[in-house]
């Protein structure tokens, strides 16, 4: 087989792998979105005001927990689970410096305390209002005094 034919086959295989990966990401997100209300949520395990540690993703509300998925992952399971009643939200601020490049336009950053190692959330202000409402509207019997 001539060299150009071999290179053509390699190129075709690479393009098919790329298209398959993109299709898998789109289908995964569509499948996850069907599970409940979904919104863009970036999480950070660092407390610094920098681009370091931010992970792009999206969250889905469940009846008793918030499920967070990485945006560019093929894993069907959530990376983090935030149980209702165990998440504290504090100190709302706008992204600073290089954070503006790492996060979606219009997002605000809030500090959070939870059993996970996540220290900050970044989300749209409307989604923050919805999240705070979801946290405060815990079913009877759960501690709902977690919003500062």
C-alpha positions as CSV (number, residue, x, y, z in Angstrom):
1,X,0.0,0.0,0.0
2,X,1.4,3.4,-0.9
3,X,2.3,5.9,1.9
4,X,-0.5,8.3,0.9
5,X,-3.2,5.6,1.2
6,X,-1.9,4.7,4.6
7,X,-1.9,8.3,5.7
8,X,-5.4,8.7,4.4
9,X,-6.6,5.7,6.4
10,X,-5.0,7.1,9.5
11,X,-6.7,10.5,8.9
12,X,-10.1,8.8,8.4
13,X,-9.7,6.8,11.6
14,X,-8.7,9.9,13.6
15,X,-11.7,11.9,12.3
16,X,-14.0,9.0,13.1
17,X,-12.6,8.8,16.6
18,X,-13.1,12.5,17.1
19,X,-16.6,12.5,15.8
20,X,-17.4,9.4,18.0
21,X,-16.0,11.2,21.1
22,X,-18.0,14.4,20.4
23,X,-21.2,12.3,19.8
24,X,-20.6,10.4,23.0
25,X,-20.3,13.7,25.0
26,X,-23.5,15.1,23.5
27,X,-25.5,11.9,24.1
28,X,-24.2,11.6,27.7
29,X,-25.3,15.1,28.5
30,X,-28.7,14.6,26.8
31,X,-29.2,11.4,28.9
32,X,-28.2,13.2,32.1
33,X,-30.3,16.2,31.4
34,X,-33.4,13.9,31.1
35,X,-32.9,13.0,34.8
36,X,-34.0,16.3,36.1
37,X,-33.5,20.1,36.1
38,X,-30.0,20.8,34.9
39,X,-27.8,24.0,35.0
40,X,-24.2,25.0,34.4
41,X,-22.1,24.8,37.6
42,X,-18.4,25.2,37.8
43,X,-16.7,23.9,41.0
44,X,-13.3,24.6,42.5
45,X,-11.4,22.7,45.2
46,X,-9.1,25.7,45.8
47,X,-9.9,28.8,47.8
48,X,-7.7,31.1,45.8
49,X,-9.1,33.8,43.5
50,X,-7.4,32.4,40.4
51,X,-8.1,30.1,37.4
52,X,-6.4,27.2,39.3
53,X,-8.7,24.4,40.2
54,X,-11.9,25.4,38.4
55,X,-13.7,22.5,36.7
56,X,-16.4,23.1,34.1
57,X,-19.5,21.0,34.5
58,X,-23.2,20.9,35.1
59,X,-25.5,19.9,38.0
60,X,-28.8,18.1,38.1
61,X,-31.2,18.5,41.0
62,X,-32.4,15.3,42.7
63,X,-35.0,15.0,45.4
64,X,-32.3,14.9,48.2
65,X,-29.0,15.7,46.5
66,X,-27.4,17.8,43.8
67,X,-25.4,15.7,41.3
68,X,-22.4,17.4,39.6
69,X,-21.0,16.1,36.4
70,X,-17.8,17.2,34.6
71,X,-18.6,18.8,31.2
72,X,-15.9,17.0,29.3
73,X,-16.0,13.5,30.7
74,X,-17.5,10.2,29.4
75,X,-18.2,8.9,32.9
76,X,-21.9,8.3,33.4
77,X,-21.7,8.8,37.2
78,X,-21.5,12.2,38.9
79,X,-18.1,13.3,40.2
80,X,-19.7,15.0,43.2
81,X,-22.9,14.5,45.2
82,X,-24.0,17.3,47.4
83,X,-26.7,16.1,49.9
84,X,-29.4,18.6,50.7
85,X,-28.9,20.0,54.2
86,X,-25.1,19.5,54.1
87,X,-24.2,22.4,51.8
88,X,-23.4,25.9,53.2
89,X,-23.3,28.9,50.8
90,X,-21.5,32.1,51.7
91,X,-19.7,35.2,50.3
92,X,-21.0,35.9,46.8
93,X,-18.5,37.7,44.5
94,X,-17.8,38.3,40.8
95,X,-14.9,36.4,39.1
96,X,-11.6,38.3,39.4
97,X,-8.6,38.5,37.0
98,X,-7.9,35.2,35.1
99,X,-11.0,33.6,36.7
100,X,-13.1,35.5,34.2
101,X,-11.4,33.5,31.4
102,X,-11.8,30.2,33.2
103,X,-15.5,30.6,33.9
104,X,-18.7,31.2,31.9
105,X,-19.7,34.8,31.2
106,X,-22.1,36.2,33.8
107,X,-21.3,33.7,36.5
108,X,-20.9,34.7,40.1
109,X,-18.7,32.8,42.6
110,X,-19.8,31.7,46.0
111,X,-17.9,30.0,48.7
112,X,-19.3,26.7,49.9
113,X,-18.8,24.2,52.7
114,X,-19.8,20.6,52.2
115,X,-18.6,17.1,53.1
116,X,-16.8,17.1,49.7
117,X,-13.5,19.0,49.1
118,X,-15.3,21.6,46.9
119,X,-14.6,25.1,48.2
120,X,-16.3,27.3,45.6
121,X,-19.2,27.2,43.1
122,X,-19.5,29.5,40.0
123,X,-23.0,29.8,38.5
124,X,-25.4,32.2,36.9
125,X,-27.1,34.5,39.4
126,X,-30.5,33.1,38.4
127,X,-29.2,29.5,39.0
128,X,-27.8,30.7,42.4
129,X,-31.3,31.9,43.4
130,X,-32.7,28.5,42.4
131,X,-30.0,26.6,44.3
132,X,-30.6,28.6,47.4
133,X,-34.3,28.0,47.2
134,X,-33.7,24.3,46.7
135,X,-31.4,24.2,49.7
136,X,-33.9,26.1,51.9
137,X,-36.9,24.0,50.8
138,X,-35.7,20.8,52.4
139,X,-38.3,18.2,53.2
140,X,-39.6,18.2,56.8
141,X,-37.2,16.9,59.4
142,X,-34.0,18.0,57.7
143,X,-31.8,20.9,58.9
144,X,-32.6,23.9,56.6
145,X,-30.6,26.6,58.4
146,X,-27.6,26.2,56.1
147,X,-27.8,29.4,54.0
148,X,-25.9,32.4,55.3
